[in-house]
Amino acid sequence: MDFGLILVVLGGFLLGGAWSIWRADSETGRTGPQVVFAGILLAAALLATASGILRLV
């Protein structure tokens, strides 16, 4: 299995985690740490996907 493909799959997994955290609303709305953690996961997902695509090219 190619390392670029693994990075793209990891990016998709991290994107799903960010989406899951973003959708998990409490009764009072999203908390600050929730937004920060979703942002960190989103950034990691974008980096992993971009580097995976670049490795495949």
C-alpha positions in Angstrom: 0.0 0.0 0.0 1.3 3.4 -1.0 2.1 5.9 1.8 0.3 8.7 0.0 -2.9 6.7 0.0 -2.5 6.0 3.7 -2.2 9.8 4.3 -5.4 10.5 2.2 -7.3 7.9 4.2 -6.0 9.4 7.5 -7.0 12.8 6.3 -10.5 11.5 5.7 -10.6 10.0 9.1 -9.5 13.2 10.8 -12.1 15.2 8.7 -14.8 12.9 10.0 -13.6 13.4 13.5 -13.7 17.2 13.1 -17.2 17.0 11.6 -18.4 14.8 14.5 -17.1 17.2 17.1 -18.6 20.2 15.3 -22.0 18.5 15.1 -22.0 17.5 18.8 -24.0 20.4 20.1 -24.7 20.6 23.8 -27.9 22.3 25.0 -26.0 25.6 25.5 -24.2 25.4 22.1 -20.6 24.7 21.2 -18.0 25.2 23.9 -14.7 27.0 23.3 -12.5 23.8 23.6 -14.9 22.0 21.3 -14.4 24.6 18.6 -10.6 24.7 19.1 -10.3 20.9 18.9 -12.5 20.7 15.8 -10.3 23.4 14.2 -7.1 21.5 15.1 -8.5 18.3 13.6 -9.6 20.1 10.5 -6.2 21.6 10.0 -4.6 18.2 10.5 -7.0 16.6 8.0 -6.2 19.2 5.4 -2.5 18.8 5.9 -2.6 15.0 5.7 -4.8 15.0 2.6 -2.7 17.6 0.8 0.5 15.8 1.6 -1.0 12.5 0.6 -2.1 13.9 -2.7 1.4 15.4 -3.3 3.0 12.0 -2.5 0.7 10.3 -5.0 1.6 12.7 -7.8 
